[in-house]
Amino acid sequence: MSYQQNSQALAAGDLANRPERLERLVIGTGESMLGVSVREHQMETGQSYRLVIEATGMQECAWVAPGFFKNAWLRKIEVGHVEIKAPSLTELEFEREGEAELFFVPIRPGTYEWACAGLEERGVTGTFIVR
């Protein structure tokens, strides 16, 4: 197998492209204030993405996605007018209304769960599916 054939098989996406915007994830919707706007996001390895996570402030949320962040390259997080550049992410804690924008590249295929810690049994969960 030549190098060119092998390199094409490694990633479906193209890091030279602008980040693709994923559908905004809003947490704390509906009458129960425990709803989420999107339960599933589909992505490809090697593609750059942007995801806005918004909390309505109706429910505190410690947003976690440990498996996903072990298998994605985190470029940066933007909160307000601040860019946070860190090699990893453990949790985004929304105590009130607010939003954070994540810029990342998935590097390993799989299905990864996210949740508001402690609210999983009440349905505040979703998945990232990476091909």
C-alpha positions in Angstrom: 0.0 0.0 0.0 1.4 3.4 -0.9 1.6 6.3 1.5 -1.1 8.2 -0.4 -3.5 5.3 -0.1 -2.8 4.8 3.6 -3.2 8.5 4.5 -6.5 8.8 2.8 -7.9 6.0 4.9 -6.9 7.7 8.2 -9.5 10.5 8.4 -12.7 11.3 6.7 -12.6 15.0 7.4 -10.2 17.8 6.2 -8.5 20.0 8.9 -7.8 22.6 6.2 -11.5 23.4 6.0 -13.2 25.8 8.3 -14.9 24.2 11.4 -18.3 22.8 10.6 -21.0 24.2 12.9 -22.9 21.5 14.7 -26.5 22.1 15.8 -26.6 24.2 19.0 -27.1 22.1 22.1 -29.6 23.8 24.5 -29.9 22.4 28.0 -32.9 23.1 30.3 -35.8 23.2 27.8 -39.4 22.2 28.0 -41.9 22.3 30.9 -39.7 20.2 33.1 -36.7 22.4 32.4 -34.8 19.1 32.0 -35.1 18.9 28.2 -32.3 19.2 25.6 -32.6 20.5 22.1 -30.5 17.8 20.4 -29.8 14.3 21.7 -27.4 13.2 19.0 -24.7 14.8 16.9 -23.0 12.9 14.1 -19.4 13.7 13.1 -16.4 12.3 11.2 -12.8 11.9 12.4 -10.4 14.4 11.2 -13.1 17.1 10.6 -12.9 20.3 12.6 -16.2 21.3 14.4 -17.8 24.1 16.4 -20.4 23.3 19.0 -22.3 25.9 21.1 -23.6 24.5 24.4 -26.2 26.8 25.9 -27.8 26.5 29.4 -31.1 28.2 29.9 -30.3 28.7 33.6 -33.5 26.8 34.7 -31.4 23.9 35.9 -27.8 23.7 37.0 -25.7 21.5 34.8 -22.2 20.0 35.2 -21.8 19.0 31.5 -19.5 16.1 31.1 -18.4 13.9 28.1 -15.4 12.1 29.4 -15.1 9.4 26.6 -15.5 11.9 23.9 -12.9 14.3 25.2 -10.4 11.5 25.6 -10.9 10.8 21.8 -11.0 14.4 20.4 -8.4 17.1 20.0 -9.7 20.2 21.8 -8.6 23.3 19.9 -10.2 25.9 22.2 -13.3 26.9 24.2 -14.8 30.4 23.9 -16.8 31.8 26.8 -17.9 35.4 26.5 -14.9 37.3 25.0 -12.4 34.8 26.4 -10.6 32.0 24.5 -9.5 29.1 26.7 -6.8 27.0 25.2 -6.3 23.8 27.1 -5.3 20.3 26.2 -8.3 18.6 27.8 -11.7 19.3 29.3 -13.2 17.6 32.3 -16.5 19.5 32.8 -18.4 22.7 31.9 -20.4 23.8 34.9 -23.4 26.0 34.1 -24.8 27.4 37.4 -26.9 30.0 35.6 -27.8 30.9 32.0 -24.8 31.0 29.7 -23.1 29.4 26.8 -19.7 28.0 25.7 -18.5 27.4 22.2 -16.2 24.4 21.8 -13.8 24.0 18.8 -12.5 20.4 18.4 -11.5 17.6 16.1 -12.7 14.0 16.8 -9.8 11.6 16.4 -11.3 8.2 17.1 -14.5 6.7 15.8 -17.1 5.6 18.4 -20.3 6.4 20.2 -19.7 8.7 23.2 -22.2 9.8 25.8 -22.6 13.2 27.3 -24.7 14.2 30.3 -25.3 16.7 33.0 -23.7 14.9 35.9 -26.4 13.7 38.4 -29.2 14.2 36.0 -28.7 11.2 33.7 -31.7 9.3 35.1 -33.9 12.3 34.4 -32.9 12.3 30.8 -30.3 15.1 30.5 -28.1 13.0 28.2 -27.1 12.6 24.6 -24.5 11.1 22.3 -21.8 12.0 19.9 -21.5 9.5 17.1 -18.1 9.7 15.3 -17.5 7.8 12.1 
